[in-house]
């Protein structure tokens, strides 16, 4: 009898012992998100990451020097303990801050299926390798919260591309990359899901890309991780009138709040630069 995913207890790290990504795939995902937000930094002041797990994305987010607020949200208490450690500013962040403004980081225990008014006004929502962990009823509720309620400028969603799985000989036919995955979609299935979202929320458009290049001889299978970037039409502000009428206060449990200081020189008139002699 074929073993279940849980018995095999595979994860991406083990699969990467067979197919090498350089840098590792999870780093490529974080870097992709960072590069995109950095490029659009003039539009991004508040970012929320659903399914933040251990909060490793913070190492990238903290380098976005003009971000004002970050929310890291997960529903797993154990992960959130580690997440709080990761989100805490380091001594380095106090001594050598390059921040243009102070930044607040809130760590929340909450579900992507639940609305919480504190996320209204967020510019970016990221869901990095989250959706494939969601049960049907949570996956169904996700668009309402993100696109209908929070209504941010950008939504970045990453998920495995099941077509790439042929590269992992450790995976039995139909087996998923991780024991907790509820599904893994091929590119057409992910496209269909994205399309149903924009059909329902026509103030959004989306484009698809990915990270984790396939080998040159297997370009047909696509990226290992597929990524959807949803963008709200600029002119189309979020039609959020319903939000003010209903009470969605404090649905998430605030675990910790951290403040990242700004660069001291930004508080004074202007920064002085030293002209180093050229050799
Ligand atoms: N984004 C992280 C890890 C993703 S693993 C990274 O890229 O490294 C998926 C995470 O989603 C887990 O930590 C799990 O606890 C969390 N999760 C599962 N269901 C959730 C839900 N309904 N709302 C928020 N987070 C959820």
Boltz pocket constraint, residues with backbone or C-beta under 6 A from the ligand:
constraints:
  - pocket:
      binder: B
      contacts: [[A, 26], [A, 50], [A, 51], [A, 52], [A, 53], [A, 54], [A, 56], [A, 73], [A, 74], [A, 75], [A, 76], [A, 79], [A, 110], [A, 111], [A, 112], [A, 113], [A, 127], [A, 128], [A, 129], [A, 130], [A, 133], [A, 134], [A, 138]]
      max_distance: 6.0
